[in-house]
Amino acid sequence: MAVTKIRKLSSWTLLIVAIISLALFALFFFGGEDAPVGADQFKNPTYTGEVLIWSYILLAVCAISMILFGVIQFANKFKTNPKGALISLAVFVCFAILLVIAYSIGNGTPLSGINADSQKYNVSNWLKVTDMWLYTMYIILGLSVCAILWSSVKKIVNK
């Protein structure tokens, strides 16, 4: 596939996803509200379910494509450069270890002040999973900032 075809395909995909997302979020914010639910009387936007379903679809497509392209890249790289392929596999293993460490340091103490509908998620396992993802995002964000700074400094030093 030529570069122009790939660029056109990715541009159209981005445009379609952005239009659908903007339409759903406009419906969410301006589509009205249902009657408040429960004793808390919080606002209940009408199209909350549709926004959540769209988010799940995007997450699933992203996760499936990431895994699929990762496996394909690993297989292709293993044919041409086995050492480089093993290094990329080591990065994946380090990420899995990071998830295990982040889960183990997560706090499983139940939260107070949670409404009755959320009590089924106020258990140690779900709270530790939430902490795991938060800690992992913080660490990856920090590593990304460090990589950006390091590459900028390296570029300045090499001039």
Backbone torsions as a table, in degrees:
resi	resn	phi	psi	omega
1	MET	NA	129.5	-178.9
2	ALA	-68.9	159.6	-178.5
3	VAL	-61.6	-38.4	-179.0
4	THR	-65.8	-36.2	177.7
5	LYS	-67.6	-41.3	177.8
6	ILE	-63.5	-42.7	179.9
7	ARG	-64.2	-42.1	178.4
8	LYS	-64.9	-43.9	-180.0
9	LEU	-62.5	-45.2	-179.8
10	SER	-69.2	-35.0	177.7
11	SER	-65.9	-43.9	178.8
12	TRP	-66.5	-39.4	178.1
13	THR	-62.2	-46.7	178.1
14	LEU	-60.9	-42.4	-179.4
15	LEU	-63.8	-44.3	-179.6
16	ILE	-65.2	-44.9	179.2
17	VAL	-63.8	-40.8	179.7
18	ALA	-65.6	-41.7	179.8
19	ILE	-64.5	-45.6	178.6
20	ILE	-62.5	-43.1	-179.6
21	SER	-64.0	-44.7	179.0
22	LEU	-63.4	-40.7	179.0
23	ALA	-64.2	-42.9	179.7
24	LEU	-67.1	-40.4	179.4
25	PHE	-71.2	-31.1	173.7
26	ALA	-66.0	-42.2	175.4
27	LEU	-61.6	-39.5	-178.9
28	PHE	-63.4	-46.9	-174.8
29	PHE	-81.5	-31.3	-174.9
30	PHE	-115.5	5.1	-173.8
31	GLY	-88.2	8.0	177.8
32	GLY	93.5	179.5	-176.9
33	GLU	-133.9	146.3	171.9
34	ASP	-84.1	174.2	177.5
35	ALA	-63.7	141.8	178.2
36	PRO	-58.8	144.8	-176.7
37	VAL	-111.1	137.1	173.6
38	GLY	82.8	180.0	-177.1
39	ALA	-74.8	-19.0	-176.3
40	ASP	-74.4	-26.2	179.2
41	GLN	59.9	40.8	175.7
42	PHE	-77.0	156.8	175.7
43	LYS	-64.2	144.6	-177.4
44	ASN	-130.0	87.7	180.0
45	PRO	-59.1	143.4	-174.2
46	THR	-64.1	-39.5	-171.5
47	TYR	-102.0	29.6	178.9
48	THR	-62.7	-43.6	-179.1
49	GLY	-60.3	-41.2	-179.5
50	GLU	-66.2	-38.9	177.9
51	VAL	-65.5	-41.2	178.4
52	LEU	-65.4	-41.5	178.4
53	ILE	-63.2	-42.7	177.9
54	TRP	-62.7	-39.6	177.7
55	SER	-64.1	-40.7	178.1
56	TYR	-65.5	-39.2	178.1
57	ILE	-62.8	-46.2	179.1
58	LEU	-62.6	-41.1	178.3
59	LEU	-63.5	-43.9	-179.6
60	ALA	-64.8	-44.9	178.9
61	VAL	-62.3	-42.0	179.3
62	CYS	-63.8	-47.4	-178.3
63	ALA	-65.0	-43.6	-179.5
64	ILE	-64.8	-45.2	-179.7
65	SER	-67.2	-36.3	178.4
66	MET	-63.3	-45.3	-180.0
67	ILE	-67.2	-44.1	-179.0
68	LEU	-62.0	-50.5	-179.4
69	PHE	-67.7	-31.7	176.4
70	GLY	-64.8	-43.5	178.8
71	VAL	-66.4	-43.1	179.2
72	ILE	-62.9	-44.3	179.6
73	GLN	-64.3	-41.1	178.3
74	PHE	-61.6	-44.5	-179.4
75	ALA	-64.1	-44.0	178.8
76	ASN	-66.1	-40.7	-178.9
77	LYS	-70.8	-32.6	179.9
78	PHE	-66.0	-31.1	177.7
79	LYS	-68.9	-41.1	-174.7
80	THR	-94.7	-35.4	-175.7
81	ASN	-143.5	83.8	-176.0
82	PRO	-60.3	-36.0	-179.5
83	LYS	-66.2	-43.6	177.5
84	GLY	-64.0	-36.1	178.2
85	ALA	-66.7	-39.2	178.4
86	LEU	-68.6	-32.3	175.9
87	ILE	-66.1	-41.8	177.7
88	SER	-67.2	-32.8	174.8
89	LEU	-67.3	-36.0	177.4
90	ALA	-64.0	-34.6	176.8
91	VAL	-64.4	-42.1	177.5
92	PHE	-62.5	-42.5	178.8
93	VAL	-64.6	-40.3	177.2
94	CYS	-63.0	-37.7	177.1
95	PHE	-65.1	-41.2	177.9
96	ALA	-64.0	-40.4	176.9
97	ILE	-64.1	-40.4	177.1
98	LEU	-59.9	-42.0	177.9
99	LEU	-62.4	-42.0	179.7
100	VAL	-64.6	-44.0	179.4
101	ILE	-64.7	-44.0	-179.8
102	ALA	-64.0	-37.1	177.2
103	TYR	-66.0	-41.1	-176.1
104	SER	-69.8	-28.3	178.1
105	ILE	-91.8	-2.3	178.1
106	GLY	-65.5	152.0	-178.5
107	ASN	-94.6	126.7	-179.0
108	GLY	-105.4	14.0	-179.6
109	THR	-69.8	126.1	-179.9
110	PRO	-59.6	144.2	-179.2
111	LEU	-85.0	149.2	175.9
112	SER	-101.8	158.1	178.4
113	GLY	80.8	18.9	-179.9
114	ILE	-91.5	139.9	179.3
115	ASN	-70.5	167.1	-173.6
116	ALA	-63.0	-32.4	-179.3
117	ASP	-67.6	-28.3	-176.2
118	SER	-93.5	-3.2	-176.4
119	GLN	-64.2	-27.9	-179.5
120	LYS	-68.4	-19.8	176.9
121	TYR	-98.8	-1.3	-178.4
122	ASN	-91.0	49.6	179.1
123	VAL	-118.3	161.3	-172.8
124	SER	-56.4	-43.2	-176.6
125	ASN	-61.6	-49.6	-178.5
126	TRP	-67.0	-37.1	179.5
127	LEU	-66.9	-37.7	177.6
128	LYS	-70.1	-35.8	176.8
129	VAL	-64.1	-42.2	178.0
130	THR	-61.8	-45.7	177.0
131	ASP	-61.8	-38.6	179.7
132	MET	-58.2	-47.8	-178.8
133	TRP	-68.8	-38.0	178.2
134	LEU	-63.9	-49.0	179.0
135	TYR	-61.3	-39.9	179.6
136	THR	-64.5	-41.6	178.0
137	MET	-64.4	-40.8	178.5
138	TYR	-62.2	-44.2	-178.6
139	ILE	-66.2	-44.3	-179.9
140	ILE	-66.2	-38.6	175.7
141	LEU	-61.3	-45.2	178.2
142	GLY	-61.8	-43.1	177.9
143	LEU	-64.9	-36.1	178.1
144	SER	-65.5	-43.9	178.3
145	VAL	-63.3	-43.1	178.3
146	CYS	-61.9	-40.4	179.0
147	ALA	-65.5	-39.4	178.0
148	ILE	-64.6	-46.4	179.1
149	LEU	-63.4	-42.3	-179.1
150	TRP	-64.0	-42.7	179.9
151	SER	-68.2	-34.2	177.0
152	SER	-67.8	-44.3	179.0
153	VAL	-65.1	-41.1	179.1
154	LYS	-62.4	-40.2	179.8
155	LYS	-66.0	-39.4	179.3
156	ILE	-68.4	-41.5	-178.2
157	VAL	-68.3	-36.4	-177.3
158	ASN	-74.7	-14.1	-179.8
159	LYS	-71.4	NA	NA
